Structure formats: structure tokens, C-alpha cells
Amino acid sequence: MLPSNHEQAEAIFTAKRYYDTLQNGMGDDNQQTLVFNDLVLLATGCAGGRTSQLMEKVNQSLPLRRQYMSLVKQFAYEVSPAQAAASSTETLEGRTTDKFSLSFSRDPVSPSQIYVILAVHFPTEKQMKNGVTVHIELGDVLQQLKLPPLIDNKTQGLFEESSAALQALLHHDASIVITD
């Protein structure tokens, strides 16, 4: 019986060590696997401080990008597909659908910053309480912007013009999905 208990104890110790590594994130960040729950947290805008790290991993894998966008569309409040390209290369002035209006305004004090202003015509309780997540798909790259809770059906965020997410949002070829 002694060898059996020793083998069992060793197996428990090994399992506990792997569990602790996953829980505490002690392994190499690039080697950690993205689990389905991480994709759900991203799609619902609830990943918090891990958003950029998780989005980087999603963007490195076509199957993960597909799974992420499939989840985003399941949680979607509204979708705005890519806009028809204009004859010029100017940035998009804004977008309007039946459910939202998205506009941009340069900060007069700091011209390198741009306000993203979102008006939701029929807001949900979650949008009023938790805010809105804007998912942006441009080519093979996915981006995400989190906006604060709605006040009088509107919300806004101030972003640096150099922000990759803002640049993707301004692009006419970007597809946009709004979630709670």
C-alpha cells in the first residue's frame, strides 16, 4: 500500500502545482493558454486589466479571432458593417444605425486627442449601469474600446489619436459591434 499512496500523493502534488500556476499566472505569459472563459470575458467587455493582453493573444490566432467574433456577435446590441469606401482617404465622420450614433470630436485643448461620442437610442439597463464595449474588426486585427456607463443615453471617451483602437474605429473598412 505504501507505493500506491506515494504515487497518489505525487499525482496530487503535481496537479496542485499546475493548478496554482494557472490560478496565479506564474507561468510564462506567452505560453499560457487562452481558455473559453477568457474569450467570454473579452466579448462581454469584462476582462478588465487583462483586456490588452488577451486581445494580443486573440489577434495571434485565426481560430481564436473567429471564436471571439462569433461570441461578440452573440452578445451584440448592434452591428455596423464596413462602410462603402469614399473616393478620398479621409477618416470616417461617424456612423449611424437604427440603434446608435457614433461621432468623433477633436479636443480643442489637446488636438492629439479625440472624443468618441456614442449615443444609444434604446439603451439597455446594463449599458446604463456598466457601460458599453465597442468591438472593432479591421482586416485581421481586432480591437476593443470600453466606454463608461450611459448618461441620458450618451457616453464618451477621450483617446489619443495614435491609439490603434481609435485608428481602427475611424477607418471606413472597419466593422463595428456594440455590446453591453
PECOR-V591200 format. One record per pair of residues at least 4 apart in sequence whose ideal C-beta (glycine too) atoms are under 7 Angstrom apart, sorted by sequence separation. I is the first residue (numbers start at 1). J is the second residue. If there is no record, write none. Layout:
BEGIN
I	J
I	J
END
This chain:
BEGIN
1	5
2	6
3	7
4	8
5	9
6	10
7	11
8	12
9	13
10	14
11	15
12	16
13	17
14	18
15	19
16	20
17	21
18	22
19	23
20	24
27	31
34	38
36	40
37	41
38	42
39	43
40	44
47	51
50	54
51	55
52	56
53	57
54	58
55	59
56	60
61	65
62	66
63	67
64	68
65	69
66	70
67	71
68	72
69	73
70	74
71	75
72	76
86	90
107	111
123	127
125	129
126	130
127	131
150	154
159	163
163	167
164	168
165	169
166	170
167	171
21	26
27	32
34	39
41	46
42	47
96	101
106	111
123	128
127	132
137	142
150	155
161	166
169	174
21	27
41	47
58	64
59	65
73	79
107	113
136	142
149	155
168	174
25	32
47	54
57	64
58	65
94	101
95	102
107	114
120	127
135	142
136	143
148	155
159	166
169	176
94	102
106	114
107	115
136	144
147	155
42	51
83	92
94	103
105	114
135	144
148	157
58	68
94	104
104	114
105	115
134	144
147	157
104	115
133	144
134	145
42	54
104	116
105	117
120	132
145	157
42	55
133	146
134	147
103	117
118	132
80	95
131	146
132	147
38	54
42	58
102	118
131	147
80	97
131	148
100	118
101	119
131	149
132	150
78	97
100	119
130	149
34	54
100	120
129	149
145	165
78	99
99	120
100	121
128	149
143	164
144	165
77	99
78	100
99	121
128	150
143	165
34	57
99	122
127	150
132	155
29	53
34	58
131	155
145	169
43	68
143	168
42	68
123	150
141	168
39	67
43	71
39	68
43	72
116	145
118	147
136	165
34	64
120	150
123	153
138	168
40	71
44	75
116	147
39	71
43	75
121	153
136	168
120	153
136	169
138	171
119	153
119	154
134	169
138	173
118	154
138	174
117	154
118	155
137	174
118	156
136	174
137	175
117	156
116	156
136	176
115	156
116	157
134	176
135	177
115	158
116	159
134	178
135	179
113	158
114	159
113	159
132	178
133	179
77	124
113	160
114	161
112	160
113	161
132	180
112	161
116	166
130	180
107	158
114	166
116	169
127	180
126	180
124	180
72	135
104	170
69	137
68	142
65	142
92	170
100	178
91	170
92	171
92	172
95	176
59	141
59	142
58	142
86	172
55	142
85	172
45	133
85	173
55	144
83	172
82	172
82	173
82	174
51	144
82	175
81	175
80	176
79	177
78	178
45	146
76	177
77	178
76	178
77	179
76	179
77	180
73	177
75	179
72	177
72	179
45	179
44	179
43	179
END
